[in-house]
Amino acid sequence: MQYKQACEHTCIDETPGYRCECDDGYELTADLRTCSDEDECILGEDNCTDREICVNNDGGYDCVCKDGYRSTASECEDINECENGTVACDGNAFCNNTEGSFFCNCNDGYEGNGFLCVDKNECAEEDPCDQNAICTNFPGSYNCTCITGYNGTGEM
């Protein structure tokens, strides 16, 4: 027991001499007396799920829910951003919840990234109407009207 002060954590008497050991979550340094934190996250010694991030701390680690998940009593569950009102999709778009995330898609007749959707001018891009019809664009769609002397839908 005369060596107790020589070790940072635990000193084991041996004949002759002593041996130092570290508490769980620590490893013995090169001087064989002091202990340094063991990063369980880097070493892959954590038990975090694929919905969690391992965060090292002194002598251990914590599993923290990734973005897009919330902590419940027993696990990290997906947040449905489309239902909880945190999504800012364009008024002319719809929201799709995915595992841990979401995406916005513009409605038919609109184009953009889902967060900003503008009217798609179908008449200017590729006239969908018959050659004997006039195309009229309006927000989200278009209309084909036959010219005088022709009847039908006006579409090809």
N, C-alpha and C positions, 0 to 999 in steps of 0.2 A: 504494500500500500504506500510505500514511500515515493512511488512514481506518479501518484494521482494528479499532481499539478502539471505533469508533463504532457498530458493529453487534453485536447479541447472538449471532447464529449465523454468517452468511456475509456478507462484504463484497465487493462487485464494484466494481472500479475502472472509472470512466467518465470521459470527458473532457467537460466538467469535472466533478469531484466523484466521487461513489460512489452505490451502490444496495445496500440490505440485502435479503437473502433469508433465509427460515427453512427449517429442516430439514423433511422430511416429517412430517406430523402436527401441524405448528404453522402459525400464520398471523401475518402482520405486523400489529402494532397500529397505532393511529392516529398514533403518533409516528414511524412508518416506520423504527424502529431496533430495537425490541424485539419479541419473539415470544411469543405465548400459545398454550396448548394448543388444538388444534382438536378439537371433540367430534364424531368421526366417527359416533357413534351417533345424535345429534340430526340431523346433516346427512344421514343415510341413506347414508353412504359405507362402511358395513361390509359384510361378506359373510357374516353370520351366517344360519343357516337358521331355519325357522319353529319348530324345536325348541330354539333357543338364544336367549339374551338377550345383547344387546350391552352390554358394560361398558367405559366410557371409562377410559383411563389416560393418564399423561403421555406425549404423543407418539404414541399409538396406541390400540388397543382390544383387548379379549379377547372371545371368544364363549364363553359359559358355558351349560351345559345347564340348561333350565328344570326346575322341579319336575316329577316324574313321569318323568324321563329320566335316564340315566346315560351317562357318557362312555366310549366304547370307543376303540380305536386310531384310528379314522377318522371317527366320528360320534357323535351322541347317539341312543341307542336307548331305546325305551319300556321302562319298568319294569313288569313284570306283578305288581302289588301283591297280586293274588289268589293267586299261586303262591309268593311269597317270604315270606309270613307276617307282613307288616307291616300287614295290614288287620284291623280289629276289628269286623267285621260281627257282628250278633247270632247266637246259636246257631241261631235259627229263621229265618235269612236266607241268601241266596246272594250271592256276589260276582261282579261283571261287570267285567272289565278293559276299559278304553277307551284310546284314544290319549292318553298323558300323564296318565291319571287312572284312576279306577274308581268304581263305585257299588255300593251294597248294596240288595237288594230283599228284603222279607219273603216267606217261603214262603206258599203258599196256606193259608188258614185263620188267618193272622196279619196284623196291621196295624201300621204304624209307619213309621219313616224308614229302616229297614234296619240301623241301629246299635242300635236298641231296637225289638223286635217283641213285641207282646202278642197273646194269643189273641183272635181275632175271634169274638164270640158270635153265631153265625149264627142261633140260636134267638131271641135278643132283638131283633136288628136287623130281620130279615124272616123270619118262620117259613117255612122251605123245605118243611115237611111238609104233608101232606094234612090237611084239617080233622078227619079221623077218626084222627089219629096224634099221638103225643107226640114232641116234639123234645127230644133230650138233647145238650147241648153238651159237648165234651171238647177238650183242647188240640189245636188245628190242624184240627179238623173237627167234625162233628155226626152224630147218628144219629136216624132216624125209626123209631118203633115203633108199629105199629097198635094201637089200643085193642081191648079184648075185643069179639069179635064181628066183627072185620074182619081180612082178610088182605091181603098184598101187601108192597110195599117201604115203604109209608107216605109216600113222597115224592110230590109233585105231578107 
